[in-house]
C-alpha cells in the first residue's frame, strides 16, 4: 500500500476554500494488479524464479507518477518526466518506457478536452467534447490523507479476449464482462476533475480503481506559491476522438499484417 502524504500550502477552513478562486497541484501514482498473462501463456516454459522476476519488472513498468495542475475551470494532466523509469529486459521480454509527450487538458467550463499523444512517432492533438460518466454516488466514506472522501462508481460492459491453448493450438475466445470503476472524491476541494479522463463528481477525485489499475493521490498542494501551468496543448495533427481511434486501428492492422508477412518470408527462406 502506498504511503499517503498530503501537503497543504496554507491553512484555511473548507468553507473559505469553496468560496474562493483557487488552484492546486495533485500528484498521483499508478499501480497495476497482478498480470495473468505469464501464467496463461508462459508458465510452462519459465521457472518460478524467472516468472517472478518478469512479473516484478512488469509491475515497475506501470508504477508511474503523474501531475495534475488544476483551477476552478480547467486542468492539465501529464506524466512526471523528472522521474525516469529505466528500460528493463529479461528473457527476451522487453518493457519500454512510455513516451512523455502526453498531456491531457480538460476545460471543465466549456466541457471539452485536448489530448496530446505521440503514437508511432507522430504527435496527435485529439480534440473533442467531455463525455459524462454515469456515476452512482454513495454515502460510503474513507480518509485519504486529511481529506474525507466519498465513494462513487459506474459500470461498463466490455468484451475481453481470452487466449487458450487446446492440443497445442492457440484459440481466442471473447467474453462479455462488466467492468466496475470506483472513484473516491472529496467535496473539500470543490472542483469536478480528477486524474486522466475522469471528471464529473462534486469534488476532486483522489483515487480511481478500474479493477486493473489503481491511481492514487499521494500529495496535494492547494494554492502553491509558485505559478502552475494549465495551458492547452497546441502541437500535433488535429483529429477528433473517433478519427484517432480509426487511425490507431488501421495502423495496428497494418503492423500486424507486416508481422505476418515477415514471418512468412523467414519461413520461405528456410
C-alpha positions as CSV (number, residue, x, y, z in Angstrom):
1,X,0.0,0.0,0.0
2,X,1.4,3.4,-0.9
3,X,2.2,5.8,1.9
4,X,-0.1,8.8,1.8
5,X,1.4,12.3,2.3
6,X,-0.9,15.2,1.9
7,X,0.6,18.7,2.0
8,X,-1.5,21.8,2.5
9,X,0.1,25.1,1.3
10,X,-2.0,27.1,3.7
11,X,-4.5,26.6,6.4
12,X,-8.0,27.9,5.7
13,X,-11.3,26.4,6.6
14,X,-13.2,24.3,3.9
15,X,-15.9,26.9,3.6
16,X,-13.4,29.6,2.8
17,X,-11.7,27.4,0.2
18,X,-15.0,26.7,-1.6
19,X,-15.8,30.4,-1.7
20,X,-12.6,31.5,-3.3
21,X,-11.0,31.0,-6.7
22,X,-8.1,28.6,-6.1
23,X,-5.6,26.5,-7.9
24,X,-3.6,23.4,-7.0
25,X,-1.3,20.6,-7.8
26,X,-2.2,16.9,-7.2
27,X,0.5,14.2,-7.5
28,X,-0.8,10.7,-8.5
29,X,0.9,7.4,-8.5
30,X,-0.3,4.4,-10.6
31,X,0.0,0.7,-9.9
32,X,-1.4,-2.4,-11.7
33,X,-2.8,-5.5,-10.3
34,X,-1.0,-8.8,-10.9
35,X,-0.9,-9.7,-14.6
36,X,-2.1,-13.2,-15.5
37,X,-0.5,-13.1,-19.0
38,X,2.5,-15.0,-18.0
39,X,0.5,-17.6,-16.1
40,X,-1.7,-18.2,-19.0
41,X,0.9,-18.3,-21.8
42,X,4.4,-18.7,-20.5
43,X,4.4,-20.6,-17.2
44,X,5.1,-23.9,-18.9
45,X,8.4,-22.6,-20.2
46,X,9.6,-20.5,-17.3
47,X,10.9,-21.4,-13.8
48,X,9.1,-19.8,-10.9
49,X,12.1,-17.5,-10.1
50,X,12.2,-16.2,-13.7
51,X,8.5,-15.7,-13.8
52,X,8.5,-13.7,-10.5
53,X,11.3,-11.6,-11.8
54,X,9.5,-10.7,-15.0
55,X,6.3,-10.1,-13.1
56,X,8.2,-7.6,-10.9
57,X,9.6,-5.8,-14.0
58,X,6.1,-5.6,-15.5
59,X,4.9,-4.1,-12.2
60,X,7.6,-1.5,-12.3
61,X,6.7,-0.5,-15.8
62,X,3.2,0.5,-14.6
63,X,4.4,2.3,-11.5
64,X,4.3,5.9,-12.8
65,X,3.9,9.3,-11.4
66,X,1.5,11.9,-12.9
67,X,0.9,15.6,-12.1
68,X,-2.5,17.3,-12.2
69,X,-2.5,21.1,-12.3
70,X,-5.9,22.5,-11.7
71,X,-8.1,25.5,-11.1
72,X,-11.8,26.1,-11.0
73,X,-12.3,25.8,-14.7
74,X,-9.5,23.7,-16.2
75,X,-6.8,21.1,-15.5
76,X,-3.7,19.7,-17.2
77,X,-2.6,16.1,-16.5
78,X,0.8,14.8,-17.6
79,X,3.4,12.3,-16.6
80,X,6.2,13.5,-14.3
81,X,9.2,13.5,-16.7
82,X,11.6,14.2,-13.8
83,X,11.2,10.6,-12.7
84,X,12.9,8.4,-15.3
85,X,12.0,4.7,-15.3
86,X,14.8,2.6,-16.8
87,X,14.1,0.2,-19.6
88,X,14.4,-3.3,-18.4
89,X,14.8,-6.6,-20.2
90,X,14.6,-10.2,-19.1
91,X,14.5,-13.4,-21.2
92,X,13.7,-11.5,-24.4
93,X,10.7,-9.8,-22.8
94,X,11.2,-6.1,-23.1
95,X,9.5,-3.4,-21.0
96,X,9.7,0.0,-22.6
97,X,9.3,3.5,-21.1
98,X,6.2,5.3,-22.3
99,X,6.6,8.5,-24.2
100,X,6.4,11.7,-22.1
101,X,4.8,13.7,-24.9
102,X,1.4,13.0,-23.4
103,X,-0.7,15.8,-22.0
104,X,-4.5,15.8,-21.2
105,X,-6.1,19.3,-21.0
106,X,-9.7,19.4,-19.7
107,X,-11.7,22.6,-19.9
108,X,-14.5,22.0,-17.4
109,X,-16.4,25.2,-18.1
110,X,-16.6,24.5,-21.9
111,X,-16.9,20.7,-21.4
112,X,-14.2,19.8,-23.8
113,X,-10.7,18.2,-23.8
114,X,-7.5,18.3,-25.8
115,X,-5.3,15.2,-25.6
116,X,-1.8,15.4,-26.9
117,X,-0.4,11.9,-27.7
118,X,2.7,10.6,-29.6
119,X,1.9,7.4,-31.4
120,X,4.0,5.6,-34.0
121,X,6.5,8.5,-33.9
122,X,3.8,11.1,-34.7
123,X,2.2,13.7,-32.4
124,X,-1.6,13.9,-32.5
125,X,-3.8,16.5,-30.9
126,X,-7.1,14.9,-30.1
127,X,-9.9,17.4,-29.6
128,X,-13.4,16.5,-28.5
129,X,-16.2,17.1,-26.0
130,X,-16.0,15.7,-22.5
131,X,-18.4,12.8,-22.2
132,X,-20.2,12.3,-18.9
133,X,-19.7,9.3,-16.8
134,X,-22.8,7.5,-15.4
135,X,-21.6,8.0,-11.8
136,X,-23.6,6.4,-8.9
137,X,-23.0,8.3,-5.7
138,X,-22.9,6.5,-2.4
139,X,-22.7,7.6,1.3
140,X,-19.6,5.4,1.9
141,X,-16.6,7.4,3.1
142,X,-12.9,6.9,3.9
143,X,-9.9,9.1,4.6
144,X,-7.2,9.8,2.0
145,X,-4.6,11.9,3.8
146,X,-6.5,14.6,5.7
147,X,-9.5,14.6,3.4
148,X,-12.8,12.8,3.8
149,X,-13.6,11.1,0.5
150,X,-16.9,9.7,-0.8
151,X,-17.3,6.7,-3.0
152,X,-18.8,6.8,-6.5
153,X,-18.8,4.2,-9.2
154,X,-20.0,3.3,-12.7
155,X,-20.3,0.0,-14.6
156,X,-19.4,-0.6,-18.2
157,X,-19.9,-3.6,-20.5
158,X,-16.7,-4.7,-22.2
159,X,-15.5,-7.6,-24.3
160,X,-12.4,-9.3,-23.1
161,X,-10.4,-11.6,-25.4
162,X,-9.1,-14.7,-23.6
163,X,-6.3,-16.8,-25.3
164,X,-6.5,-20.5,-24.5
165,X,-4.4,-23.4,-25.8
166,X,-6.1,-26.6,-26.9
167,X,-4.0,-29.5,-28.2
168,X,-1.1,-27.1,-28.8
169,X,-3.3,-24.7,-30.8
170,X,-4.0,-21.2,-29.5
171,X,-7.6,-20.1,-29.6
172,X,-9.1,-16.7,-28.9
173,X,-12.5,-16.5,-27.1
174,X,-14.4,-13.3,-26.5
175,X,-16.1,-13.0,-23.2
176,X,-18.6,-10.3,-22.1
177,X,-17.8,-8.8,-18.7
178,X,-18.9,-5.9,-16.5
179,X,-16.1,-3.5,-15.6
180,X,-16.7,-1.6,-12.4
181,X,-14.8,1.6,-11.9
182,X,-14.6,3.0,-8.4
183,X,-13.6,6.6,-7.5
184,X,-13.1,8.4,-4.2
185,X,-13.6,12.2,-4.3
186,X,-13.5,14.9,-1.7
187,X,-16.1,17.8,-1.7
188,X,-13.5,19.7,0.4
189,X,-11.8,20.5,-2.9
190,X,-14.8,21.7,-4.9
191,X,-13.8,21.0,-8.5
192,X,-15.2,18.3,-10.7
193,X,-12.0,16.9,-12.2
194,X,-9.5,14.2,-11.5
195,X,-6.7,12.0,-12.9
196,X,-6.7,11.1,-16.6
197,X,-10.1,11.1,-18.3
198,X,-12.1,11.1,-15.1
199,X,-14.3,14.0,-14.1
200,X,-17.9,14.9,-13.2
201,X,-18.0,14.4,-9.5
202,X,-18.8,17.0,-6.9
203,X,-15.2,17.2,-5.7
204,X,-11.6,16.4,-6.7
205,X,-11.1,12.7,-7.4
206,X,-8.2,11.4,-5.3
207,X,-8.4,7.7,-6.1
208,X,-9.6,5.6,-9.1
209,X,-9.7,1.8,-9.3
210,X,-11.0,0.3,-12.6
211,X,-10.3,-3.3,-11.5
212,X,-7.0,-3.4,-13.2
213,X,-5.2,-0.1,-12.5
214,X,-5.2,2.0,-9.3
215,X,-4.5,5.7,-9.4
216,X,-3.9,7.3,-6.0
217,X,-3.2,10.9,-5.0
218,X,-0.2,10.9,-2.7
219,X,0.4,14.7,-2.5
220,X,-1.9,17.7,-2.7
221,X,-0.8,21.3,-2.7
222,X,-3.6,23.9,-2.6
223,X,-2.7,27.5,-3.8
224,X,1.0,26.8,-4.2
225,X,3.4,29.8,-4.0
226,X,4.8,29.1,-7.5
227,X,2.8,29.6,-10.7
228,X,1.4,26.5,-12.2
229,X,0.9,25.8,-15.9
230,X,-2.6,25.0,-17.2
231,X,-2.0,25.6,-20.9
232,X,-3.9,23.9,-23.7
233,X,-1.5,21.8,-25.9
234,X,-1.1,23.2,-29.4
235,X,1.3,20.9,-31.2
236,X,0.2,17.9,-33.3
237,X,-2.1,16.8,-36.0
238,X,-5.7,17.8,-35.0
239,X,-8.2,14.9,-35.0
240,X,-11.4,14.0,-33.2
241,X,-11.5,11.1,-30.8
242,X,-13.3,8.9,-33.4
243,X,-10.7,9.8,-36.1
244,X,-7.9,9.0,-33.8
245,X,-9.4,5.6,-33.0
246,X,-9.8,4.8,-36.7
247,X,-6.2,5.9,-37.4
248,X,-4.9,3.8,-34.5
249,X,-6.9,0.7,-35.6
250,X,-5.7,1.0,-39.2
251,X,-2.1,1.4,-38.1
252,X,-2.3,-1.6,-35.7
253,X,-3.8,-3.7,-38.5
254,X,-1.0,-2.6,-40.9
255,X,1.7,-3.6,-38.4
256,X,0.0,-6.9,-37.7
257,X,-0.1,-7.7,-41.5
258,X,3.6,-6.7,-41.8
259,X,4.5,-9.0,-39.0
260,X,2.6,-11.9,-40.6
261,X,4.4,-11.2,-44.0
262,X,7.7,-11.1,-42.2
263,X,7.1,-14.5,-40.6
264,X,6.1,-16.0,-44.0
265,X,9.2,-14.6,-45.6
266,X,11.5,-16.1,-43.0
267,X,9.7,-19.4,-43.3
268,X,10.1,-19.5,-47.1
269,X,13.8,-18.6,-46.9
270,X,14.4,-21.6,-44.7
